[in-house]
Amino acid sequence: MEFDVAIERSSWVALRVLGSSHSNPVFVVVDGKPIRASRRSAEWCLKGVDQCWSQKERFLKPEELEQARSDYQHARAAYQRILEESTAP
């Protein structure tokens, strides 16, 4: 199989058999820029971290709380950075 396709920003692509399956992703880097999700997808992930924290915080042991807060904040910061770097809506 051979074809030409214009890829304007770093992405992953796959060949798809409609209604069945698709290949493993092929990662394409354009101008050395990282692959970034859409803003909507990044916002969804960020909200997911907050939702997860809101449900789990009360069940953590006191000795686990500080580390857990730090870990969740790390995840928030990562998704916030991705959100800021995202160019697609």
Backbone as a printed PyTorch tensor [residue, N CA C, xyz], in Angstrom:
tensor([[[  0.8420,  -1.1520,   0.0000],
         [  0.0000,   0.0000,   0.0000],
         [  0.8960,   1.2260,   0.0000]],

        [[  0.5490,   2.1830,  -0.8030],
         [  1.3070,   3.4260,  -0.8680],
         [  0.3540,   4.5570,  -1.1740]],

        [[  0.5290,   5.6720,  -0.4660],
         [ -0.2940,   6.8520,  -0.7210],
         [  0.4080,   8.0660,  -0.1320]],

        [[  0.0160,   9.2430,  -0.5910],
         [  0.5340,  10.5080,  -0.0670],
         [ -0.5520,  11.1640,   0.7600]],

        [[ -0.1380,  11.7230,   1.8830],
         [ -1.0780,  12.4430,   2.7390],
         [ -0.3370,  13.6130,   3.3770]],

        [[ -0.9750,  14.7590,   3.4070],
         [ -0.3680,  15.9360,   4.0300],
         [ -0.6620,  15.9040,   5.5280]],

        [[  0.3800,  15.9620,   6.3250],
         [  0.2230,  15.9880,   7.7790],
         [  0.8140,  17.3020,   8.2560]],

        [[ -0.0340,  18.1750,   8.7970],
         [  0.3680,  19.5390,   9.1280],
         [  0.9750,  19.6990,  10.5070]],

        [[  0.6260,  18.8110,  11.4260],
         [  1.1870,  18.9040,  12.7810],
         [  1.4960,  17.5020,  13.2760]],

        [[  2.3960,  17.4080,  14.2350],
         [  2.7880,  16.1120,  14.7820],
         [  1.5470,  15.3470,  15.2360]],

        [[  1.4960,  14.0910,  14.8650],
         [  0.2980,  13.2860,  15.0840],
         [  0.6760,  11.8140,  15.1110]],

        [[ -0.3140,  10.9900,  15.3980],
         [ -0.1670,   9.5750,  15.1080],
         [ -1.2300,   9.2220,  14.0900]],

        [[ -0.8910,   8.2860,  13.2310],
         [ -1.8080,   7.8340,  12.1920],
         [ -1.8400,   6.3110,  12.2130]],

        [[ -2.9150,   5.7640,  11.6840],
         [ -3.0460,   4.3140,  11.6010],
         [ -3.8580,   3.9730,  10.3570]],

        [[ -3.6340,   2.8030,   9.8260],
         [ -4.4660,   2.2860,   8.7480],
         [ -5.6520,   1.5810,   9.3880]],

        [[ -6.8230,   1.8180,   8.8330],
         [ -8.0230,   1.2810,   9.4470],
         [ -8.8020,   0.4130,   8.4740]],

        [[ -9.2650,  -0.7150,   8.9750],
         [-10.2080,  -1.5510,   8.2500],
         [-11.5650,  -1.1960,   8.8470]],

        [[-12.3360,  -0.4300,   8.1140],
         [-13.5790,   0.1310,   8.6280],
         [-14.4740,  -0.9290,   9.2620]],

        [[-14.8740,  -0.6620,  10.5090],
         [-15.7560,  -1.5650,  11.2280],
         [-15.0740,  -2.7820,  11.8250]],

        [[-13.7430,  -2.8270,  11.7200],
         [-13.0630,  -4.0300,  12.1750],
         [-11.8930,  -3.7380,  13.0970]],

        [[-10.8590,  -3.1040,  12.5690],
         [ -9.6360,  -2.9230,  13.3440],
         [ -8.7730,  -1.8420,  12.7050]],

        [[ -7.6420,  -1.5730,  13.3510],
         [ -6.6630,  -0.6860,  12.7260],
         [ -5.2660,  -1.1050,  13.1390]],

        [[ -4.2970,  -0.6120,  12.3950],
         [ -2.9060,  -0.9560,  12.6510],
         [ -2.4230,  -0.2960,  13.9390]],

        [[ -1.2510,  -0.6650,  14.3550],
         [ -0.6010,   0.0700,  15.4300],
         [ -0.3650,   1.5010,  14.9590]],

        [[ -0.2540,   2.4310,  15.8870],
         [ -0.0300,   3.8160,  15.4670],
         [  1.3690,   3.9990,  14.8720]],

        [[  1.4400,   4.9130,  13.9350],
         [  2.7110,   5.3680,  13.3810],
         [  2.8240,   6.8260,  13.8070]],

        [[  3.8690,   7.1520,  14.5470],
         [  4.0260,   8.4970,  15.0760],
         [  4.7690,   9.3620,  14.0650]],

        [[  4.2050,  10.5230,  13.7660],
         [  4.7620,  11.4450,  12.7820],
         [  5.0940,  12.7500,  13.5010]],

        [[  6.3590,  13.1340,  13.4530],
         [  6.7900,  14.3810,  14.0970],
         [  7.0310,  15.4160,  13.0060]],

        [[  6.3660,  16.5550,  13.1360],
         [  6.4830,  17.6470,  12.1690],
         [  7.2010,  18.8170,  12.8340]],

        [[  8.2700,  19.2920,  12.2140],
         [  9.0510,  20.4330,  12.7000],
         [  9.5550,  20.2450,  14.1330]],

        [[  9.7930,  19.0090,  14.5460],
         [ 10.3300,  18.7370,  15.8730],
         [  9.3730,  19.0140,  17.0160]],

        [[  8.1100,  19.2620,  16.7090],
         [  7.1260,  19.5860,  17.7480],
         [  6.4680,  18.3150,  18.2700]],

        [[  6.1090,  18.3150,  19.5680],
         [  5.5020,  17.1160,  20.1550],
         [  4.0920,  16.8690,  19.6370]],

        [[  3.6670,  15.6330,  19.7380],
         [  2.2830,  15.2740,  19.4260],
         [  1.4260,  15.7820,  20.5750]],

        [[  0.3840,  16.4860,  20.2450],
         [ -0.4940,  17.0330,  21.2720],
         [ -1.9470,  16.7170,  20.9560]],

        [[ -2.6850,  16.4010,  21.9950],
         [ -4.1150,  16.1470,  21.8720],
         [ -4.8350,  17.4500,  21.5420]],

        [[ -6.0830,  17.3240,  21.1950],
         [ -6.8890,  18.5260,  21.0190],
         [ -7.0780,  19.1760,  22.3840]],

        [[ -7.4060,  20.4440,  22.3810],
         [ -7.6690,  21.1470,  23.6420],
         [ -8.8090,  20.4540,  24.3910]],

        [[ -9.8130,  20.0580,  23.6550],
         [-10.9730,  19.3930,  24.2770],
         [-10.5620,  18.1020,  24.9760]],

        [[ -9.7030,  17.3270,  24.3380],
         [ -9.2440,  16.0710,  24.9260],
         [ -8.3920,  16.3310,  26.1700]],

        [[ -7.4980,  17.3140,  26.0860],
         [ -6.6480,  17.6480,  27.2370],
         [ -7.4920,  18.1520,  28.4090]],

        [[ -8.5080,  18.9630,  28.1210],
         [ -9.4030,  19.4520,  29.1780],
         [-10.1480,  18.2950,  29.8300]],

        [[-10.5820,  17.3230,  29.0250],
         [-11.2810,  16.1440,  29.5420],
         [-10.3780,  15.3710,  30.4980]],

        [[ -9.1010,  15.2040,  30.1230],
         [ -8.1530,  14.4900,  30.9870],
         [ -7.9190,  15.2460,  32.2920]],

        [[ -7.7750,  16.5450,  32.2020],
         [ -7.5580,  17.3690,  33.3900],
         [ -8.7600,  17.2710,  34.3440]],

        [[ -9.9490,  17.3290,  33.7980],
         [-11.1540,  17.1720,  34.6250],
         [-11.2190,  15.7700,  35.2410]],

        [[-10.7360,  14.7820,  34.4970],
         [-10.7190,  13.4150,  35.0090],
         [ -9.8210,  13.2670,  36.2290]],

        [[ -8.6770,  13.9370,  36.2100],
         [ -7.7740,  13.9070,  37.3730],
         [ -8.4790,  14.5150,  38.5840]],

        [[ -9.1440,  15.6560,  38.3750],
         [ -9.8570,  16.3000,  39.4890],
         [-10.9880,  15.4190,  40.0060]],

        [[-11.7150,  14.7780,  39.0990],
         [-12.8100,  13.8970,  39.5150],
         [-12.2760,  12.7050,  40.3000]],

        [[-11.2140,  12.1190,  39.8300],
         [-10.6090,  10.9760,  40.5180],
         [-10.1710,  11.3820,  41.9320]],

        [[ -9.5090,  12.5260,  42.0420],
         [ -9.0610,  13.0130,  43.3540],
         [-10.2540,  13.2190,  44.2790]],

        [[-11.3230,  13.8090,  43.7680],
         [-12.4860,  14.0910,  44.6150],
         [-13.1000,  12.8100,  45.1800]],

        [[-12.9400,  11.6980,  44.4850],
         [-13.5090,  10.4340,  44.9400],
         [-12.5500,   9.6250,  45.8150]],

        [[-11.2730,   9.8110,  45.6530],
         [-10.2890,   8.9780,  46.3610],
         [ -9.6920,   9.6350,  47.6040]],

        [[ -9.6650,  10.9580,  47.6350],
         [ -8.9850,  11.6720,  48.7260],
         [ -9.4440,  11.1980,  50.1060]],

        [[-10.7170,  11.0400,  50.2840],
         [-11.2530,  10.6960,  51.6070],
         [-10.8880,   9.2870,  52.0740]],

        [[-10.4530,   8.4350,  51.1390],
         [-10.1200,   7.0620,  51.4930],
         [ -8.6250,   6.8350,  51.7270]],

        [[ -7.8370,   7.8770,  51.5500],
         [ -6.3900,   7.7360,  51.7270],
         [ -6.0180,   7.7440,  53.2010]],

        [[ -4.9990,   6.9920,  53.5330],
         [ -4.4770,   6.9980,  54.8950],
         [ -3.7440,   8.3150,  55.1230]],

        [[ -3.7650,   8.8150,  56.3370],
         [ -3.0800,  10.0830,  56.6200],
         [ -1.6260,  10.1070,  56.1690]],

        [[ -0.9480,   8.9860,  56.3110],
         [  0.4650,   8.9480,  55.9240],
         [  0.6510,   8.9080,  54.3930]],

        [[ -0.4110,   8.6740,  53.6450],
         [ -0.3370,   8.6540,  52.1780],
         [ -0.7680,   9.9800,  51.5430]],

        [[ -1.4090,  10.8170,  52.3240],
         [ -2.0650,  12.0130,  51.7910],
         [ -1.1000,  12.9950,  51.1280]],

        [[  0.0050,  13.2960,  51.7620],
         [  0.9390,  14.2790,  51.2040],
         [  1.4920,  13.8100,  49.8560]],

        [[  1.9010,  12.5500,  49.7760],
         [  2.4270,  12.0170,  48.5170],
         [  1.3490,  12.0000,  47.4390]],

        [[  0.1450,  11.6080,  47.8170],
         [ -0.9550,  11.5640,  46.8550],
         [ -1.2660,  12.9590,  46.3230]],

        [[ -1.3120,  13.9510,  47.2030],
         [ -1.5360,  15.3360,  46.7510],
         [ -0.4770,  15.7540,  45.7510]],

        [[  0.7580,  15.4400,  46.0530],
         [  1.8640,  15.7730,  45.1640],
         [  1.7250,  15.0660,  43.8140]],

        [[  1.3610,  13.8000,  43.8430],
         [  1.2080,  13.0330,  42.6100],
         [  0.0700,  13.5720,  41.7450]],

        [[ -1.0460,  13.8820,  42.3610],
         [ -2.1730,  14.4220,  41.6070],
         [ -1.8420,  15.8060,  41.0560]],

        [[ -1.1150,  16.6040,  41.8150],
         [ -0.7180,  17.9170,  41.3220],
         [  0.2400,  17.7740,  40.1400]],

        [[  1.1070,  16.7790,  40.1980],
         [  2.0020,  16.5070,  39.0730],
         [  1.1890,  16.1760,  37.8140]],

        [[  0.1630,  15.3490,  37.9660],
         [ -0.6970,  14.9920,  36.8310],
         [ -1.4310,  16.2200,  36.3060]],

        [[ -1.9620,  17.0430,  37.2020],
         [ -2.6420,  18.2710,  36.7700],
         [ -1.7000,  19.1690,  35.9750]],

        [[ -0.4880,  19.3380,  36.4720],
         [  0.4900,  20.1970,  35.7960],
         [  0.8330,  19.6400,  34.4100]],

        [[  0.9530,  18.3230,  34.2920],
         [  1.2690,  17.7160,  32.9930],
         [  0.1410,  17.9690,  31.9970]],

        [[ -1.1010,  17.7490,  32.4170],
         [ -2.2250,  17.9740,  31.5070],
         [ -2.4140,  19.4590,  31.2150]],

        [[ -2.1280,  20.3130,  32.1700],
         [ -2.2230,  21.7570,  31.9410],
         [ -1.1930,  22.1830,  30.8900]],

        [[  0.0080,  21.6260,  30.9730],
         [  1.0540,  21.9410,  29.9860],
         [  0.6280,  21.4670,  28.5930]],

        [[  0.0850,  20.2650,  28.5230],
         [ -0.3940,  19.7430,  27.2390],
         [ -1.5100,  20.6300,  26.7020]],

        [[ -2.4100,  21.0470,  27.5660],
         [ -3.5050,  21.9310,  27.1670],
         [ -2.9650,  23.2310,  26.5780]],

        [[ -1.9740,  23.8100,  27.2300],
         [ -1.3920,  25.0690,  26.7480],
         [ -0.6500,  24.8960,  25.4240]],

        [[ -0.1060,  23.6950,  25.1800],
         [  0.6240,  23.4340,  23.9480],
         [ -0.2820,  22.9770,  22.8060]],

        [[ -1.5200,  22.6810,  23.0990],
         [ -2.4340,  22.1580,  22.0840],
         [ -2.8730,  23.2680,  21.1350]],

        [[ -2.9000,  22.9350,  19.8590],
         [ -3.3400,  23.9140,  18.8610],
         [ -4.6880,  23.5530,  18.2590]],

        [[ -5.0440,  22.2900,  18.2920],
         [ -6.3280,  21.8630,  17.7400],
         [ -7.4280,  22.0910,  18.7620]],

        [[ -8.6010,  22.4910,  18.2990],
         [ -9.7200,  22.7190,  19.2300],
         [-10.1070,  21.4490,  19.9020]]])
